[in-house]
Amino acid sequence: MSTIRPSLRWKWFSAVAAVIVALLFAINLCLDLSLPSFLVAKARVELERNARLVSELVQRTPATELNAVVHEWGSHVGLRLTIIAGDGTVIAESDKPIEQLATIENHLYRPEVQSALQNGVGSNQRRSDTVGVDLLYVAVRESPERIVRVALPLHDVAATIQHIRGSIASASAIVGLIALPLIFWLAQCTSMPIDEMRRMATRVAAGDFTGRAPEREPGEVGELAGALNQMSKQLESRLQELTSEKAHLAGILAGMAEGVLVVDATGKIRLFNTALRHAFQLTDAAISKTVLEAFRHAGLAELIGAAPAGRELTFLQATDRVFTVEAGKLIGDVGVVVVFHDITRLKQLENVRKDFVANVSHELRTPLAVIKGYVETLLDEEPPTAETAKQFLGTIQRHTLRLEVLIDDLLSISALESQQALLDYTTVSIHVTAAAVVEELRSRAREKNITLALEIPADLPVVDADVQRLHQVFLNLIDNAIKYTPAGSRIQISATTDNNFLKVCVADNGPGIAVEHLARIFERFYRVDKARSRELGGTGLGLAIVKHIIQAHGGKVWAESELEKGSRFYFTLPID
């Protein structure tokens, strides 16, 4: 919900009115803070003068008549008079008859009495315990043996203060009532032409150049309106030119597959296209930053500084990306334009090809070397005995079969990776497929005294899958578990539903896999224990085939393991 912003007229009116109100409030506050203390101070001076007059009269009054005289003086001047002996005994009191003087408590430790004894004069402001009202006391030492104290009820001062406050408040209200309408009228007259220019500027900012500011006002306001009208005409013309040029440039940059970066002469980014934005996750916040701030790549900054130049640069992101980067100077040497061509995929394919050739060569070399050696022995001028020759031929047969399996796996994974393998989708029961594989491998498991526990419920939902490929997944995972778990182990095959997927687990209680190997065990030819894998006849492609089959079905595959606690291989398949 948008808020309504106050107009300039109301801002002027509110500001000036607030100043006047603040000034009136400050005047009242200052009077409120200073007037009581001022009046009390004046009263204190007057009381001190009266106390000294009373002191002179007391000196000429006999002690027997003192209370009656004090009572009479107090009634005439409207003050409370007290005569106190040096030991604090009250010997005369204007508000008490003489017979009650003995009941008045000792005044020696009253603050004003103590101050008068020490300094000759003292004062204090408090509530009287004797008469029960707030009083201002002033005490004057008449002699070392006697003190004269004069007290004034503060309700007289309070009444005076209240009267003055009321007068000031009334005057403030009258000033406000007169000033506020005048301020509003002045604010309206002043803000009206400015408000018209504001509305015109707002339309110009929105792209509407038809409006004009009024130039009827004299002085600076009229000149400002004329300048705004002239500026509007020039902006309209320039904007049309820039819009046309920007449309052409944006169309060219948006259509480029390569990333484009424009840097000004100070090294700050001025422009980049959509391809570069997506490649490096750039935001508009990168504009006006330096290349180092936006890309965090010293090599790119050096290349731009050496423009015209080009080189191959690697950028560290979630995965390393490689670009051929060409930097050239703009006309007039006002900056540099940089073009990024992403060759990451080409580099990856090149590395994959190199690794693939190296791995295949390595995998083929061993069985071929064995076959070649035994064939040469059999073709020797002195051939071995028939029994030895039969053993040699058996070895040649095993390695030939290994080559056959390796070639079949290579063809299979090549078809899967190139997405040329067509999947024959049918309705498949996970329980039935897994049970067939378990039955197929049960004899091999029995040879190692390994228990195969099929714990997949028969009532799980069916899935659409290629039954032969799914059979191959189970066969590779369970066969691997049989190969790499010691005799007497237990292999568990289970499955559950997880949202819209079936989640299958093949778990064993074998030696387990170290954490550093888990992220790579689904790579081609990757082996945790290379020597043992070859002894067991593995090609290093089984788990890679599993990964590609499951991914082709829209699922995921992963492994979890702890050393000496076994391994668990998971894969998911979508449920229709």
C-alpha positions in Angstrom: 0.0 0.0 0.0 1.6 3.3 -1.1 1.7 6.2 1.3 0.4 9.7 0.3 3.3 12.2 0.3 2.6 15.7 1.5 2.6 18.5 -1.1 5.2 21.3 -1.1 2.6 23.7 0.3 1.9 21.5 3.3 5.7 21.0 3.8 6.2 24.8 3.9 3.2 25.3 6.1 4.2 22.5 8.4 7.8 23.6 8.7 7.1 27.2 9.5 4.2 26.3 11.8 6.4 23.8 13.6 9.0 26.5 14.1 6.5 29.0 15.5 5.0 26.3 17.8 8.4 25.3 18.9 9.4 28.9 19.6 6.2 29.4 21.6 6.7 26.2 23.4 10.3 27.1 24.2 9.2 30.5 25.6 6.7 28.8 27.8 9.2 26.2 28.8 11.9 28.8 29.7 9.4 30.8 31.7 8.2 27.6 33.4 11.8 26.6 34.3 13.1 30.0 35.3 10.1 31.8 36.8 9.7 29.7 39.9 13.3 29.9 40.9 13.3 33.7 40.1 10.3 34.4 42.2 11.6 32.2 45.1 15.0 34.0 44.9 13.2 37.4 45.1 11.1 36.2 48.0 14.3 35.0 49.7 15.9 38.4 49.4 12.7 40.1 50.7 12.4 37.7 53.6 16.0 38.3 54.6 15.3 42.0 54.6 12.2 41.5 56.8 14.2 39.2 59.1 16.8 41.8 59.7 14.0 44.4 60.4 12.4 42.0 62.9 15.8 41.4 64.4 16.2 45.1 65.2 12.7 45.2 66.7 13.3 42.1 68.8 16.4 43.7 70.4 14.1 46.5 71.8 11.3 44.1 73.0 11.2 42.7 76.6 11.3 38.9 76.7 7.9 38.7 78.4 6.2 40.5 75.6 8.2 38.9 72.8 5.6 36.2 71.8 2.7 38.7 71.7 4.7 41.2 69.7 5.9 38.5 67.2 2.3 37.3 66.9 1.1 40.9 66.1 3.9 41.6 63.6 3.3 38.3 61.8 -0.4 39.0 61.4 0.3 42.5 60.0 2.9 41.4 57.4 1.4 38.0 56.5 4.6 36.2 57.4 5.4 33.5 60.0 7.9 34.8 62.5 9.9 32.5 64.9 12.4 33.6 67.5 14.9 30.7 68.4 17.3 30.6 71.2 21.0 29.6 70.6 20.3 26.1 71.8 17.4 25.6 69.4 14.5 26.3 71.8 11.6 28.3 70.3 11.0 31.3 72.5 8.5 33.1 70.3 6.2 31.9 67.4 3.7 34.1 65.5 1.4 31.1 64.8 1.4 29.6 68.3 0.1 31.1 71.7 2.7 31.3 74.4 1.3 28.4 76.4 2.0 26.0 73.4 5.6 27.1 72.9 6.8 24.3 75.1 5.3 21.7 72.8 7.3 22.9 69.8 10.2 20.6 69.1 13.8 21.9 69.2 14.8 23.8 66.0 18.6 23.6 66.5 19.1 21.2 63.6 16.9 22.9 61.1 19.1 23.6 58.0 18.4 27.3 58.0 19.2 27.6 61.7 22.4 25.7 61.3 23.4 27.9 58.3 22.5 31.1 60.3 24.6 30.0 63.3 27.6 29.4 61.0 27.2 32.1 58.4 24.9 34.7 60.0 22.1 34.0 57.5 20.5 30.8 56.2 17.5 29.7 54.1 15.6 26.5 53.3 12.5 25.4 51.5 10.4 22.6 52.9 7.1 21.5 54.4 6.6 22.7 58.0 5.9 19.9 60.5 4.6 22.6 62.9 1.9 24.2 60.6 1.7 21.6 57.9 2.3 23.8 54.8 5.2 24.4 52.3 7.2 27.4 53.5 10.3 29.3 52.5 12.5 29.9 55.6 15.1 32.6 56.0 17.0 32.8 59.4 19.2 35.6 60.5 21.4 35.4 63.6 20.5 38.4 65.9 23.2 37.4 68.4 25.0 34.3 69.4 22.1 33.5 71.8 19.2 34.3 69.5 18.0 33.7 65.9 15.2 35.4 64.0 13.5 33.2 61.4 10.9 34.5 58.8 8.8 32.1 56.7 6.6 32.7 53.7 3.9 30.2 52.6 4.9 29.1 49.0 1.2 28.8 47.8 1.4 32.6 47.3 4.4 32.1 45.0 2.6 29.2 43.2 -0.5 31.3 42.6 1.6 34.1 41.1 3.4 31.5 38.8 0.1 30.0 37.8 -1.3 33.4 36.9 1.8 34.3 34.8 1.7 30.9 33.1 -2.0 31.3 32.1 -1.3 34.8 30.7 1.7 33.5 28.6 -0.3 30.5 27.3 -3.2 32.7 26.3 -0.9 35.1 24.5 0.8 32.1 22.7 -2.6 30.8 21.6 -3.6 34.2 20.2 -0.3 34.5 18.3 -0.7 30.9 16.9 -4.3 31.6 15.7 -3.2 34.8 14.0 0.0 33.4 12.5 -1.1 30.0 11.2 -3.6 31.2 8.5 -1.1 33.8 7.3 1.6 31.1 7.1 -0.7 28.9 5.1 -1.6 31.7 2.6 2.1 32.5 2.1 3.0 28.8 1.7 0.3 28.4 -1.0 1.4 31.5 -2.9 5.1 30.4 -2.8 4.6 26.7 -3.6 2.1 27.0 -6.5 4.5 27.8 -9.3 7.1 25.4 -8.0 4.4 22.7 -7.8 3.5 23.2 -11.4 7.2 22.9 -12.4 7.5 19.7 -10.3 4.5 18.2 -12.2 6.1 19.2 -15.5 9.5 17.7 -14.5 7.7 14.5 -13.4 6.1 14.1 -16.8 9.4 14.7 -18.5 11.1 12.1 -16.3 8.3 9.7 -17.3 9.0 10.4 -21.0 6.2 12.9 -21.6 7.7 16.0 -23.1 4.4 17.7 -24.1 4.0 19.7 -20.8 5.5 23.1 -20.2 6.2 25.0 -17.0 4.5 28.4 -16.5 6.8 31.4 -17.2 4.5 34.1 -15.9 6.1 34.4 -12.5 8.7 37.3 -12.2 12.3 36.9 -11.1 14.1 33.6 -10.5 11.0 31.4 -10.5 10.1 32.5 -14.0 13.7 32.0 -15.2 13.7 28.6 -13.7 10.5 27.7 -15.6 12.0 28.9 -18.9 15.2 26.8 -18.3 13.1 23.7 -17.6 11.1 24.2 -20.8 14.3 24.5 -22.8 15.8 21.5 -21.1 12.7 19.4 -21.9 13.0 20.2 -25.6 16.7 19.2 -25.7 16.1 16.1 -23.6 13.4 14.9 -26.0 15.7 15.3 -29.0 18.7 13.6 -27.3 16.6 10.8 -25.9 15.2 9.9 -29.3 18.8 9.6 -30.6 20.0 7.6 -27.6 17.0 5.3 -27.7 17.7 4.4 -31.3 21.4 3.8 -30.8 20.8 1.8 -27.6 18.2 -0.4 -29.3 20.7 -1.3 -32.1 23.5 -2.0 -29.6 21.3 -4.0 -27.2 20.1 -6.1 -30.1 23.6 -6.9 -31.2 24.9 -7.7 -27.7 21.8 -9.8 -26.8 22.2 -11.9 -29.9 25.9 -12.7 -29.2 26.7 -16.1 -27.7 30.0 -14.7 -26.5 30.3 -12.6 -23.4 31.1 -8.9 -23.9 32.5 -6.6 -21.3 33.1 -2.8 -21.7 35.6 -1.1 -19.4 36.2 2.6 -19.3 39.6 4.4 -19.3 39.7 4.3 -15.5 39.3 0.5 -15.4 35.7 0.5 -14.2 32.9 -1.7 -15.8 30.4 0.2 -17.9 28.5 -2.5 -19.8 28.2 -6.3 -20.1 25.8 -8.4 -22.1 23.4 -11.2 -21.1 25.8 -14.0 -22.0 28.5 -12.6 -19.7 25.9 -12.0 -16.9 24.8 -15.6 -17.0 28.3 -17.0 -17.3 29.6 -15.2 -14.2 26.4 -14.6 -12.3 26.9 -10.8 -12.5 24.3 -8.4 -11.2 23.8 -4.7 -11.9 25.8 -4.0 -8.8 29.0 -4.8 -10.9 28.5 -1.6 -12.9 31.1 1.0 -11.9 33.2 -1.6 -10.1 36.7 -2.4 -11.2 37.4 -5.7 -13.0 39.3 -7.0 -9.9 36.3 -6.2 -7.7 33.8 -7.9 -10.0 35.7 -10.9 -11.3 38.5 -11.4 -8.6 40.9 -12.4 -11.4 44.3 -10.8 -11.7 45.0 -12.3 -15.1 41.9 -10.6 -16.6 42.9 -7.3 -15.2 46.4 -7.7 -16.7 45.0 -8.6 -20.1 42.8 -5.5 -20.1 45.8 -3.4 -19.1 47.8 -4.9 -22.0 45.0 -4.4 -24.7 45.0 -5.2 -27.5 45.8 -8.7 -26.4 44.3 -12.1 -26.0 44.9 -15.3 -24.0 43.3 -18.3 -22.5 42.1 -17.8 -18.9 40.6 -20.2 -16.3 38.0 -18.9 -13.9 37.5 -20.7 -10.6 33.7 -21.1 -10.0 31.7 -24.0 -8.8 33.5 -25.9 -11.6 36.5 -24.4 -13.4 35.6 -22.7 -16.6 38.0 -21.9 -19.4 37.6 -18.9 -21.8 39.6 -17.5 -24.6 39.5 -13.8 -23.9 40.3 -11.0 -26.4 40.7 -7.4 -25.3 40.7 -4.5 -27.7 40.8 -0.7 -27.3 37.8 1.4 -28.1 38.0 4.3 -30.6 39.4 7.4 -29.0 41.2 5.3 -26.3 38.2 5.8 -24.0 38.1 2.2 -22.8 38.5 -1.5 -23.6 36.0 -4.0 -25.0 36.6 -7.6 -23.9 35.1 -10.7 -25.6 34.8 -14.0 -23.7 34.5 -17.3 -25.7 33.6 -20.2 -23.4 35.8 -23.3 -24.3 35.1 -25.2 -21.1 33.2 -27.9 -22.9 35.9 -28.3 -25.5 38.5 -28.6 -22.8 36.4 -31.1 -20.9 35.9 -33.2 -24.0 39.6 -33.0 -24.8 40.5 -34.1 -21.2 37.9 -36.8 -21.3 39.2 -38.1 -24.6 42.8 -38.1 -23.3 41.7 -39.9 -20.1 39.6 -42.3 -22.1 42.4 -43.2 -24.5 44.9 -43.5 -21.6 42.6 -45.7 -19.5 41.5 -47.9 -22.5 45.1 -48.3 -23.5 46.1 -49.3 -20.0 43.2 -51.7 -19.6 43.9 -53.4 -23.0 47.6 -53.6 -22.5 47.6 -56.1 -19.7 45.4 -58.8 -21.3 47.0 -58.3 -24.7 50.5 -58.6 -23.2 49.5 -61.9 -21.5 47.9 -63.3 -24.6 50.9 -62.3 -26.7 53.3 -63.8 -24.3 51.5 -67.1 -24.1 51.0 -67.3 -27.9 54.7 -66.7 -28.5 55.5 -69.4 -26.0 53.1 -71.8 -27.8 54.7 -70.9 -31.1 58.2 -71.5 -29.8 60.5 -73.9 -31.6 60.3 -76.1 -28.4 56.6 -75.9 -27.6 55.5 -76.8 -24.0 54.0 -80.0 -23.1 50.4 -80.7 -23.9 49.3 -80.1 -20.3 51.2 -76.8 -20.0 49.9 -75.8 -23.4 46.3 -76.5 -22.2 47.0 -74.2 -19.2 48.3 -71.5 -21.4 45.3 -71.7 -23.7 43.0 -71.5 -20.6 44.8 -68.3 -19.5 44.5 -66.9 -23.1 40.8 -67.7 -23.0 40.3 -65.9 -19.7 42.0 -62.8 -20.9 40.1 -63.0 -24.2 36.9 -63.1 -22.3 38.1 -60.1 -20.2 38.8 -58.2 -23.4 35.3 -59.1 -24.7 33.6 -57.9 -21.5 35.7 -54.7 -21.5 34.8 -54.0 -25.1 31.1 -54.7 -24.4 31.2 -52.3 -21.4 33.0 -49.7 -23.5 30.3 -49.9 -26.2 27.5 -49.8 -23.7 28.8 -46.7 -21.8 29.6 -45.0 -25.1 26.1 -45.5 -26.3 24.7 -44.2 -22.9 26.9 -41.2 -22.8 26.2 -40.2 -26.4 22.4 -40.7 -25.7 22.3 -43.0 -28.6 21.1 -46.0 -26.5 17.3 -46.3 -26.9 15.5 -47.4 -23.8 12.7 -49.9 -24.2 10.2 -48.7 -21.5 7.8 -51.2 -20.0 6.0 -51.6 -16.7 8.6 -53.1 -14.3 8.3 -54.5 -10.8 11.5 -53.7 -8.8 10.9 -56.8 -6.7 10.7 -59.2 -9.6 13.8 -57.7 -11.3 15.9 -57.8 -8.2 14.7 -61.3 -7.3 15.8 -62.5 -10.8 19.3 -61.0 -10.3 19.6 -62.5 -6.8 18.7 -65.9 -8.0 21.3 -65.5 -10.9 24.1 -64.7 -8.5 23.1 -66.9 -5.6 25.5 -69.7 -6.5 28.5 -67.2 -6.7 27.5 -65.8 -3.3 27.2 -69.3 -1.9 30.8 -70.1 -2.9 31.9 -67.3 -0.6 29.3 -68.1 2.1 27.7 -64.7 1.5 24.0 -64.3 2.3 21.8 -62.4 -0.2 18.9 -60.9 1.6 16.1 -59.6 -0.7 14.0 -57.2 1.4 12.1 -55.4 -1.4 8.3 -55.6 -0.7 6.3 -57.2 -3.5 3.6 -54.5 -3.2 5.8 -51.5 -4.1 4.6 -49.4 -7.0 5.7 -50.4 -10.5 7.9 -48.1 -12.6 8.3 -47.4 -16.3 11.8 -48.6 -17.1 14.0 -50.6 -19.5 13.9 -54.0 -17.8 17.2 -55.2 -19.4 19.0 -52.0 -18.3 17.5 -52.2 -14.8 18.6 -55.9 -14.6 22.1 -54.7 -15.6 22.0 -52.1 -12.7 21.1 -54.7 -10.1 23.6 -57.2 -11.6 26.5 -54.7 -11.4 25.7 -53.5 -7.9 25.2 -57.0 -6.3 28.1 -58.5 -8.3 30.4 -55.7 -6.9 29.2 -56.4 -3.4 29.9 -60.1 -3.8 33.4 -59.4 -5.2 34.5 -56.9 -2.5 33.0 -58.3 0.7 34.8 -61.0 2.6 33.4 -64.5 3.1 30.6 -64.9 5.6 29.2 -61.4 4.9 25.6 -60.4 4.3 24.3 -58.3 1.4 20.9 -56.6 1.8 18.8 -55.4 -1.1 15.9 -53.1 0.0 13.6 -50.5 -1.4 11.2 -47.8 -0.1 9.0 -45.1 -1.6 10.4 -41.5 -1.2 7.9 -38.9 -2.4 7.4 -39.6 -6.1 10.4 -41.9 -6.3 11.4 -45.5 -5.5 14.6 -45.5 -3.5 16.6 -48.7 -3.8 19.6 -49.7 -1.6 22.2 -52.4 -2.0 24.1 -52.6 1.4 26.9 -54.8 2.6 28.9 -55.2 5.8 32.3 -55.3 4.1 35.5 -53.3 4.6 33.8 -50.0 3.4 35.1 -47.2 1.2 37.2 -44.2 2.4 35.5 -40.8 2.2 37.9 -39.4 -0.3 36.9 -42.1 -2.9 33.1 -41.8 -2.6 32.9 -38.8 -4.8 34.7 -40.5 -7.7 33.7 -44.2 -7.6 31.1 -43.6 -10.4 33.8 -42.3 -12.8 35.0 -44.5 -15.6 38.0 -46.8 -14.8 38.1 -45.4 -11.2 39.1 -48.1 -8.8 39.6 -47.8 -5.0 42.0 -50.8 -5.0 43.3 -51.2 -8.6 45.3 -54.4 -8.1 42.5 -56.2 -6.3 39.9 -55.0 -8.9 41.9 -56.5 -11.7 42.4 -59.8 -9.9 38.6 -60.0 -9.5 38.1 -59.4 -13.2 36.6 -55.8 -12.9 36.8 -53.5 -15.9 36.3 -50.3 -13.9 33.2 -49.4 -15.9 30.4 -51.1 -13.9 29.5 -48.2 -11.6 29.8 -45.7 -14.5 27.3 -47.8 -16.5 25.0 -47.9 -13.4 25.2 -44.1 -13.1 24.4 -43.5 -16.8 21.5 -46.0 -16.8 19.8 -44.4 -13.8 20.3 -40.9 -15.0 18.8 -41.9 -18.4 15.7 -43.0 -16.4 15.5 -39.7 -14.6 16.9 -40.9 -11.3 19.9 -40.3 -9.1 22.7 -42.6 -7.8 25.0 -42.2 -4.9 27.0 -44.1 -2.3 27.5 -43.9 1.5 30.2 -45.8 3.4 32.2 -46.0 6.6 35.5 -47.9 6.9 35.0 -51.3 8.5 31.3 -50.8 8.6 30.2 -51.6 5.1 28.9 -49.7 2.1 25.5 -48.7 0.8 24.7 -47.9 -2.8 21.5 -46.0 -3.5 19.6 -45.2 -6.7 16.1 -43.7 -7.3 13.6 -44.2 -10.1 10.6 -41.9 -10.7 7.1 -43.3 -10.0 4.4 -42.4 -12.6 
